[in-house]
Amino acid sequence: MQLIYNIIAELCSCIISSCSEDFFVKYSCLAADIRRSIRTRIADALPGLFDGSLVCQLREEDCTDTFFKSLSFLIESFKAESDFFAVVTLTQVLDESLEDELRAQIAEYQREDFSVVLNTNRESTGIGLLPRCSCCWERKRRLSHYYNRMDNFLFNLLLMENAILGELIDKHFFLRPDLFPGFAERKCLKIAATPLRLERKFDVSLFAEDRVQYFKIDYQQDSEGFNTDNELVWQKILLAAAQKSDIIVFPEMLGNPATASYVSSRLKNLTDAQRKTIPSLIILPSFWDKRRNTVSILDKFGSLVCSQSKQNPFRVEFSNGGALEGIYSSLVVNIFHYEGIGRIAILICKDFLTTKYMEQLMRCFKLTLIIVPSFSTGSYDFRQSFDLCAHDDCNVVWINTCAALEKGKECNFDNIGYVRKRVSRNDDESQTLSPMPICGGAFSGTCTHDCMYYETIQGV
């Protein structure tokens, strides 16, 4: 089937490079008789694709030399006539005909550690194609009234443009089907989020490089190494499990080099019965090491799904001037796919506030859920960015930590986290933003490590 995906990538590349945004506006209003005549012409050339007016499902045995010769001749005819309305219609028909094949491809991808695009001509066409997982809170014609793009007209294929992705490197993970066992029936995700603790347990030091001032993080170990901190993380996971949470999110910077291995070991030692209610995805607190600020993502079986590094350094004002977070960007962006949930990405603190970067990911991958672990002195800038995501049917989970609280900035800490979610037009608008109020102990300096927040994201 690879050849058909290469052909679709070529068609999309041709359309995108040849047509203006105004073209897509006009195509969305194509006259019914014109649309019928184009589909009739496609059906005449490729009769196996239609049963009357209905598009048939394309199977591997249908992809014969004769089929591809007829398809190629049809494409060249449309191009010779510069009939791009017909080229888009043909691409839509092929997308529709591959629905069953793409569902089977998702099942195959779920058995792999990570997945590559379906087409082999991504470099020459600038287009990457993947099966598109549906999302129960995403509108069917998402963005069609805001952005005039080719992918507004595809429903089974996820179209990724290299021109939007830029220099970033995308890695894709189709999560195993048993990871969220109750989701298909419930159509909702229960999110647990915790600020974890008030204590920082790391030192910040400055250094200069190429005439620029940077800061770095060095973690402090107590008499038991990192075990005390990591046991607190584990207890939070168990607390989330008791509440039957699907995902648990920790903040930025409060991890350490041993957190992932510690939690993974505890998970792997559980019995099947004990593991049953463990959160399906565990977004561990990030930690700073070797010039990278990294979040480890574990599944409930204790396997490391991947690690996501922060891409955009944060700027902090010190007594002797500003300093940048001294991290190297890996340029790797990890995208998680799951049927009914859509596509999930982790954007660490400043990555979410870097609007160009956030929108770049959201629109390249049609993200449906962004998880934002943070270490920030306030929530205002994050709240402003939530509406950009709501505009694109993308929900957001943001969790900060009391460890970021600075004297004199207490007014910025009314809430330690938020969930921004899309609701039905019939629901109360106030339900779109769910705050996580900070506890009084953060201001008095007494932390009992009890804070945990829960919110449910559901289908619309």
N, C-alpha and C positions, 0 to 999 in steps of 0.2 A: 504493500500500500504506500510505500515511501514516495513513489513517483507522483501519486495524486497530490500528496502534501507539497511536494516541490512545485507542482503546477499551480496550486492555490497560492503559494508564496509568491510566485512570479506574477500571477494575476493581481494580487494585492499590491505588490511593488509597482506594477504598471499603473494601476489606478491612482495610488498615492502620489506618484511622481508626475502624473499627467493632469490631475484634476484639482481644481481649487476647492476651498471650503464651500463656496456658493454652489458647486456642482452637487455636493451631498444634500444641501437643502432642497434643491430642485428634484433630485432623485427620490427623496422621501415623499414627494408629491407627484410622482410619475402617474400619468393618466392610465386609467384601468385598461383601456383598449390597447395602449402601447405595451403595458406590462404583459397582457395576454398574448400579444403577437410575438413578443420576445420569448416567452416561455414555450409557445407553440414551435417556434424555430429551434429551440433547444431540444424539445421533445422529438422533433422530426430527425434531428441529427443524432440524438442519443436516446432512442426509444426505451432502452432498458432502465432509464432513470425515472420514468413516469408510469403511473397506472391511472389513466385518465388525467385529471388535473392534479393528482396527488404525487408527491415526490417519493420514489421508492428508496429503500435502504441499499446502499452500495456495499457489495461484498467482495472479498478478495478475488473470488472466482469470476466476478464480473469485469475485473480490470484486465482485459485481454488486449492484445496488440491492436485488434480492430477497434476496441473502445477508445484507446489512446489516440489512434490515428484520426478517428472521427472527432474527438475532443480537440485535438491540435488544429485540425482544419477549421473547426468552428471558431476557435479562439483567433486564429489568423484572419478569418473573415471579419469578425467583429473589429479587430484592430485596424484592418485595412479600411474599414468604413468609419473609423474613429467613433464607433458607437460604444461609448463607455457606460451608458445606461445598460446596454446588453452585457457588457463585461461584468458589471456589478451583479446583475441578475443571475448570470451564470455562476459567479462565485457564491452567491446566496444558495442557489440550488445545490451546489456541491457540498456546502456546509450542512445543509439540511439532510442530504443523502448520507452523510457520514455520522449521524447521531449515534446509531448502534455501535458502529466501529469504534468511535471515540469513547463510549462507555466501556467497551472491552479494553481499550488502551489504558484507561484510568486504572482498571483492575490489575493490569500488567505492571503499570508504574508503581502501584502500591506495594508490590513485592520487591522493588528495587530500593537501594540505599538513597539514590537521588536520580533525577530524570533529566534527559536531554531533549531538545526540541524534536518535533516529528519530522521536520524537513532537514535536508542536508545542505541546502543552498542558502543558509542564513547569511553568510558573508557576502555573497554576490547580490542577493535581493534586499538585504537589510531588514528582513522579516523573519521572526521566529514564531512557530506555531506550536501550541499545546492544546490538549483537551481542556475545555472550560468547565470547571465545576460550577454548578448552580449555587445560588445563595438565597435563603428563604426570606431575607429582609431587603434584597436588592430588587429594584423595579426592573421589569423585563426590558423596557426601553431606556435604561439608565443612560443619562447624559445626552440623549438625543436632542433635547431642547437647548443644550448649552454648548456642546462641542460637535462640530460637523466633521466626522471622521469615518473612515471605512469600517472600523470595528463596531460602530453602532448597528451595523446590518448583519453581524455574525452572532450566532447564539450558541453554537456548539464548539467553536474554535476560539481560543484565546490568541489574539493577534498582538504580537509585541514588536514595536518598531525600534530598530537600533538607533534611529535618529532621536528618539525620545530617551532611550536608555543611556546614550552617550558612552562614556568610558567605563561605566559600571559593568560588573560581571554578575550575571544572574544565575543562581542555583535553585533548583526546584525540588520540592519534597512532597510527593503525594502520600499523605499519611495513611497508615494501614487502616482498613475498614473497621477493625475491632477496637480502635482507639477511643471512639465516642460511641459506645454500644447503644445508648438510649436516645441518641440524637435524632435518628430517622423517625422515631415515634413522637418525641416531644417537640421537635423543631425549636429548641432553645438551648442556650449555653449559660451555665451558671459560672460566673467569674468570682474568684476570691482574690483579694489584693491586700497586702500588708506593708506598712511602712517599716516594719521589722523592729527597729530600735532607735533610741535617742543617741546612744554612744557612737562616736565615729570610728575609733580604733584604727586610725591611720594618720600618718603625718604627711603634710604637704611641704614640698621643698621646691625651690626655684633653681633654674639653670639657664644658661644662655647658649644659643646655637645659631650660627649665621646671623649674628647681630640682633637676634630676637629673643625676648625673655619667655620662657616656658615654665610650667609647673608639672611636677610628677607626684605620684602617690606611693608611699611606702607603708605596708601593713604591719601592725603591731601584733605580736603573739603573746598570749599569757602563759602561765606555767603549764597548761595543757595543750599548748600549741593553738590551733584553730578549732579544736574540738567543741569548746563551749559555744562559739558563734555558730558553728555548723549544726550542732544539736538544736539550737534555737530555730534554725531554718527547717530542720526535720520536724520539729514539733508543730510548726505552722502548717506544714504539708499535711500532717495527721489531723489537725484541726479543720483544715479545708476538706479533707476526706470525710470527716464526721458530718459535714454539711452537704456532702454529695456534690462538691464543686467539680466542674469539668476542666477548668484552667486555674492555676494559681500564678500570680505575678508578684515578684519582689522588686524593690527599687534598685537604682544604680549605685555602684561603688561599695556596697556593704558585703560583697562576697570576699573570697580570698582564694588563693591557688588550690586549696584542698576541698572547696565546697562541692564541686561537681562529683568528684570521686567519692566523697563521703556520702552524699545523698544517693548516688547511683548504687553504692554498696548496700545501703539500707533498703532500697527498693528491691534489689535482686534477692535479698534474703526474706522477703515477704512470701507468704503462701498465696496461692491463687485467690483464696477467700479474703485474705487481708488486702490484697491488691485491688479487689473489685471496686472499691469506692475511692481509690486514690485518684487525684486529678489526672486527667489524660495527658495534659501538657503542663510542664513545670518550667516556668521562666525564672531561672535562678538569679539572685542578685549579681550584678556585673562586678568584675574586679579588674584592677589595673595591673598589668604585668608586661614587661618587655615592650613598652611604648604602645600597648594596645589596651583599650577599655572594652572588655568582652563579656557578653551574656552567653551562658550555656543553656541550651534548651534540652530537657530530658523528657522522655515519655514515661508513662507509669510503670513500664517494664524495667526501667533503669538504664535504658539505652540512650546514648547521646545522639539526638536527632541532628544537631549541628551547633555551631557557635557563631554568634553574630557580633561583629566588631563595630564599634562606633566609628562613623565616617567623618563627622564634622566636629572639630575641637571647640570646647567652650572657652570663653574669655572671662577671666576673673581680675578684678581690680585689687591690687595689693598696695601697701604703704609706699612702695617705691615705683608704682606704675602698673600698667596692665600686663597680664601674662596669659599666654595661650596654653591650653591643655596639650601636653607634649606627646600626642599620639600620632601614629602613622595610620593612614587610611588603607584598609585592605581592598577597597572598591568592590568587595563581594557582598551581594544582597541575597539573602535567603528568603524564599517565598514558600509558604506551606499551603497545600491544596487539600480540600476535603469537601466531598459532595454535600451540598446543603449549607455549608458554611462559606464556601468560596475560597478566598485567598487571604492569608494572614501574613503580616510582616512585623518585625520588631524594629522600632526606631528608637534608639537610645537618646533620651533627653534632647540635646541640641540638634540631633538629626531631625526630630519632629519640628523644631522651631525654625529650621532652615527651610523656608517655604518652598523654594525652588526644588530642593532635593525631595521633600515630602510629596509635592505634587508630581514630580517626575516619576516616582515609584507608584503613586496612586493611579496615575493615568496610563502608565505603561502596562501595569499588571491588573488593572481594574480591582484594586484591593477592596476587600469588604470588611476587614478588621485590622486595625493598627494597635499594637501594644507598645506602650511607652514607659519603660522604667526610667525614673529620674532621680537626680540629686540636685535640687533647685531651691533658690531662696524665695520662690513664690509661684503662684499659679496663673497670674494674669495673662502672660503671653501664650500659655498653653490653651487657655479658654478661647482666645481669639482665633487660634488655629483650628479648633474643633469644628467651627462652622464651615470651613473649607472642606472638611471631610464629609460633613452632613450633606453638603451640596452634591457630593459624589456617591451617596448611599454607603459611605464607609463609616462603620462604628469605631470608637476609640476607647481604650482603657488606659488611663494615665494614673500612675502611682508615684508619689514623692516619698520622702522620708523626713522624719523630725530631726534626723542627724544633720540635715542641711540648714536647720534653723539658726539664724544669726541674731545677736542682740540688736534691738532697734528695728528689726524687720518682722516683728511678731504679727503685725496686721496683715502681712502677706500669707499667713498660715491659717486662715479660717478653715480651709479644707486641705486635706493632705492627698486627695485624689479625686478623680471624677470618672464616670463612664458616660460617654456621649453616644447615644444610640438613636437610630431611626425608629419612629413609631408610625402607626397608621394615621391617616388623615382624620380618622374619627376619634383618635385618642387625645387626651389632654396634652397640650404642647409642653407643659411643665415636666412631663415624664422623659423628655429628651435628654435632660442633663441631670445625672444622679450624683450629688456630692458625697464625699467621705469626710465628715467633720473630724478635725484633729482633737485629740483628747487633752484635757487640762494638764496632765502630767508633763507634756512637752514644754509648757511655759514655766512650770515650777522646777523643772530639772529632775523630776522623779518618774522614771519609765518602768512600768511593770511588764512591758513586752507582751501586752494582751491584745493589742489592736489588730482587728481583722475585719474586712469589709466584704460584703457580698452583693452582687447585682446580677440580674438575669437579662440576657439579650435574647430576644425571640423573633420568630418570623412575623412578617407584616402581611 
